[in-house]
Structure formats: structure tokens, C-alpha cells
Amino acid sequence: MFLSTIILAMAAQASASEYPACNQQRADQGIQSDLNICAHHEFLDADKALNAQWKVTAAKMRALDEDGFAPDDGRPGHFDALLAAQRAWLAYRDAHCVTEGYWARGGSMEPMLVSFCLAGLTKDRTERLRQLAENPN
């Protein structure tokens, strides 16, 4: 019972998007395929925001490198360090969310759990990238 309440709350949150499957009436009906679609679109929206923020943060890090804020000490510059971190984070996010989906492994709810995990971690990362761009030092 508790899990279904959480799922419906997450679906209602995503219902603010423009996707027909995410309207409140359908979420209240608990149609799993709609919940899966809605969760996937929430992830796509989060990923779009992450990509936009990535461009801003990457540009900031490149500018720091060009302005001489990266001493020649044999370590990667701001951008190279950021790129390595982003690649590692993407691998972590994707692998971690697979395990989140295993709570309903093989069931119709598994894709929704994975998508909500991907969306949540992606939103968190977007915020961290935003903070890094605002306060790089």
C-alpha cells in the first residue's frame, strides 16, 4: 500500500509535463504502461536540462583553463577533470539505477523504477554542475 502511494505521487509529479500518459486521471488509475512512459519522459526532461547545464559548466571550465587557472603541474585541467568526472558519474548513474529497478526485477514496474532513479540522480547532478559553474574555485 505504501509503495503504491509513493508511485502515484511520483506519477502525479510527472503529470505536470505535456505528455498525455501523464495526466492525473490516468495516473490515478495506475495504468502501469502510462506510469512507465511518464517516468521515462521525466528522465528525458531531466537529461535535457543536464545537457544544457553541461554546456554552461564545460564552457566555464574551459575558460578557466584558457585563463591560466590550471597550473602546469601534470594534473588535468578544469575541463579534463570535469569530463572524467562526468563520464564516471554517467557510468555510476546507469549502473546504480539498474539495481534500483531490481526491486521489481522482471515486473512491469521495473522500467518505471529505473526511470525515476535516472531522473532523480540526473536532477541532482544538474544542480551540482550549476553550483560548480557559479563557484568554480
Secondary structure by P-SEA (a helix, b strand, c coil): caaaaaaaaaaaaacccccccccaaaaaacaaaaaaaaaaaaaaaaaaaaaaaaaaaaaaaaaaaaaccccccccccaaaaaaaaaaaaaaaaaaaaaaaacccccccaaaaaaaaaaaaaaaaaaaaaaaaaaccc
